[in-house]
């Protein structure tokens, strides 16, 4: 149990950005290249939360890994654009969810 607690604490220390409260998309993607597993876990959590809260409507045949791949690709393409690179990572993740898996309007 002690090893688990230490490992969880170490993961939190690594996962928390130290470059300010909200990193830019460019910084977030650079961090993703340095720590891809942590990045995939973060993106995966965002996808799952967005889906469970009905902000994202993922196709039934799309796996969690497939959704993470799609969102990571979208974020990387956005980070490569000078106009979007300085956007906050949180704002970019929200934009990715809306662009990739919009839910049908009930209006």
N, C-alpha and C positions, 0 to 999 in steps of 0.2 A: 504494500500500500504506500509506503514511504517513497519508493521509486516512482510510482505513478504520480504522486503529488509533485515531486521534484521535476518530473518530465513535463507535466502540465504547466508548472510555473515557468520552466525554461521556454516552452512553446509560446506562452503569453509574452514573455520578454522579447522573443525574436519577432513575433507577429505584430507587435505594437510599433507603428512607425515612430522613429526618433527624429524625423526631419519636420517637425511642426505637427499641428493637429490634423490637418487634412492635406495629404500630398497631392500634387498635381498628377494628372494622368500619365505624363511622361515619366515622372519619378516612380509612380506606382508600377508601371510596366518595367522600368529598369530594375526595381526591387523584385519583380516577378522573375526576371531572368536570373537573378542571383539566388532566389529561393523558390523554385517552381512548385514544390509540393505545398508550401504554405500558401502560395498564390492560388493554386487550384482549390485548396480547401476554402479559402476566402471567397473566391468566385462561386464555388459550389454552394456555400452557405447563403450567398446572396441570391442565387438562382432558386434554391429551395424556399427561402423565406418569401421571395417575390411570388412564387407559384402558390404557396400555401395561403398567402394573403390576397390572392386573386389579382395581383398587379401584373402578372405574366401568365399567359395562357399557352403553355407548352403543348406541342402535339403529343398525343398519347404514345406514338411510336418513337419518341425522342428519349434516349436514355439520359441519365444525369451526367455521365461522362461526355456524351455528345453535346449536351447543352453547355457544359463548361467549356468545351472546345470551341463552340460557336461564339460564346460570349468573349472568351479570351482573344479569339481572332478578331472580333469586332473591335475590342478595346485596343488591340495592337495597331490595327489600321487607323483608328481614330488618333492614337498617340503619334502616328507618323505624319499627321497633318498639322502643320504649324498653327493653324487657327484653333485646333482642339487640344494641343499638347499641354497648354497651361490651364485647361479646365480642371476643376477638382475631380479627383478619382471617384468620389461618391456621386457627383453629378454625371460623370461619364458612365458609371455602372447603371444608373437609373435610365439614362438615354439608351443604353444598349438593350436593356430589358424592354423598353417601350418599342424600340425599332425591331427587335428580333421576334418578340412574341406578344404582339398587341392583343388585347381582349376585345371581343366584339362589343360595341356600344349597346346598351339596353335602352337608349332613348329612341 
